Amino acid sequence: MKSPSWRPLAALITTALITTALLGSTVSPAAAAPEKIVLSKLSKGAAPATPYVVGQVLVDGEISVDLPKGVTRIVGKVLDGYLVQGYDSKRDKEVVVRVTPQGARKTLVRGGSLSDATLSDDGTSFVASKSSRSPRPTGSTVLRRYDAGTGDVTLKTQIDGYGRVLDYDGSVAIVGGSAPVGTQAWDVLGNKTVRVLEQAGYEADLATDRLATFTKDPYQGGCTAVSRLSNPSKVVWRSCAEAVEAWSPDGTRIATTHILADGIGPNRFTLRKISGRKLGVYDAPAYFGRIWFEDGTHVLADTFAKTKGAVVRCDSGGCERATAIKAHKTP
């Protein structure tokens, strides 16, 4: 149930949410046969309609931009280019860098923890967290809002426990983590945080009103629970075997991986309706990297064999290659 302290912020969040219908039953049908992906046997389809990274190159349609060494994650599009994030091995620091289509680079932030940097909908600010072991035993997390043009810190707050940013739309940031964090919302307009749910949030989408939490530590038998962010007590899908990896832009589908997937990447992902109904299961030659939705139907996945890789597009009907096959060195 929502606590009274959540209600004022609920009105703020609701204005940013796109209401979507929950489809079907919460019970999944019998397992579909997995499709084993063999890169050389896939037909070539259209190039990805969203930006992606191949090696150290960001590609967006006809635009190709070389990225700094160690920078491989796209945070999002900004007015004059892209915000990207990665690791500066020379300085042993994580970085957020602004790059233009012409290749100009500007390091905005260099610090110890920026892997959850999340860009606002309008591209003008981003939020990231930094956790500390102090005070013991619960630790603490500082949440910072940065100007996406200059990298200046424009707002910050601190919460107890170890948390990370799950989503941010410019008005609200959703933060999740193990107890005592659970799932919290940071209202950056009023600079206050309120608890959404006691359970640990690990994926969220403000635009589609979606939240995925762990009922407890998955290494100790915890399960995934998917709900509306605005009504987290009503679970629409539950799984003790899988975790949400990505949401479709309209919130009607999810891509999931094994709940304990770790290491260089999962070797299987499943496409499901938000209700949990299984639409397809896909096995990598070796492993998958980034998995994301191209649109409401298609999933894109960085797909790797031992020495080669490509971006693959899958839907309920099967898979095709969205890019050429490139040489790849498995870490």
C-alpha positions, 0 to 999 in steps of 0.5 A, a space after each residue: 500500500 502507498 504510504 501517506 508520504 508517497 501521495 504528494 509525489 504520486 501526483 507529480 509522477 502521474 503527470 509524467 506517466 503514459 498509461 498503458 493497459 496490462 495485457 493477458 494473464 499473469 500465468 505463462 504458457 508452456 515454454 517455447 523452443 529456444 532459437 539458437 542464433 548462428 550469426 552466419 546463417 541469419 539474413 541481413 535486415 535493416 540497420 538499427 533504428 536506434 544508436 548503438 556501439 560497435 567496438 569503440 564507434 557509436 553508430 546512429 544511422 549515417 553518423 559514426 563517431 569514434 569514442 574515447 577508449 573504454 567508453 562504450 555505453 550510450 546514456 542518451 541523445 543531447 542537443 548537439 550530440 550524445 552523452 556516453 559513459 565508460 571507464 578512463 583506465 589512465 586515471 582509474 575513473 569512470 567518466 561521462 563524455 559529451 560527443 558530437 557527430 563531428 567527433 568533438 569530445 568534452 569530458 563532463 564528469 570524472 569520478 568513481 561511480 557513474 555507471 548508472 548515469 541517466 539522462 532526462 527526457 529533454 536531454 538537459 540534465 542527468 542523475 547518477 549515484 555514488 555509494 559509500 560504506 559510511 556510516 556503517 553498517 548500512 552505508 549511504 548513497 549520494 544522488 547528484 543531478 548534473 547539467 548535461 552541458 557543463 557537468 556542473 552539479 546542480 542538486 544533490 541529496 543523500 539516502 541511507 543504504 546502497 542505491 542506484 538510479 533506475 530512471 530519471 525524466 527530469 522531474 523525478 528519479 527512481 532509485 533502487 537497492 537492497 535494504 534500507 533503500 528498497 525503491 525510492 523516488 527523488 523529487 528533484 523539483 522539491 529535492 525530497 525523497 519518498 519511499 515507493 516500496 520496501 522491496 529492492 527496485 532494479 529496473 523502472 520506466 517512468 514513461 510507461 509506469 513500470 517497475 521490477 523489484 526483487 522480493 529479496 536477494 535473488 541469491 537467497 531465493 528472491 523472485 522478480 515482481 513486475 508492477 506499475 510504478 504508481 501501484 507497486 502493490 499489484 503484481 502483474 508478473 512474477 518469476 523466480 527464474 528470470 529478471 527484467 532486462 529491458 522494457 518496450 517503449 510502450 510498456 507492453 513487452 519485456 526482455 528477460 534473462 536468468 535472474 542470476 545472470 552474471 559475468 560477461 553477459 547472459 547466454 539467453 534472453 526471452 521476449 515476453 508480454 508484460 503479463 509474462 506470456 512467452 513470445 520467444 526464447 533466444 540463445 547466443 552463440 556465446 553471450 549477449 551484451 546490451 539488450 534493448 528494444 528498438 520499438 514496441 515489437 523488436 528487440 536488439 541485442 549485441 550478440 557474440 560468438 567467440 571471435 565475432 559479433 553483430 547486432 541481432 534483431 528479434 521478435 516473436 517470429 525469429 531473428 535477423 542480423 541488423 549489422 554486419 558481422 565484425 571481429 570480436 575479442 571475448 574478454 
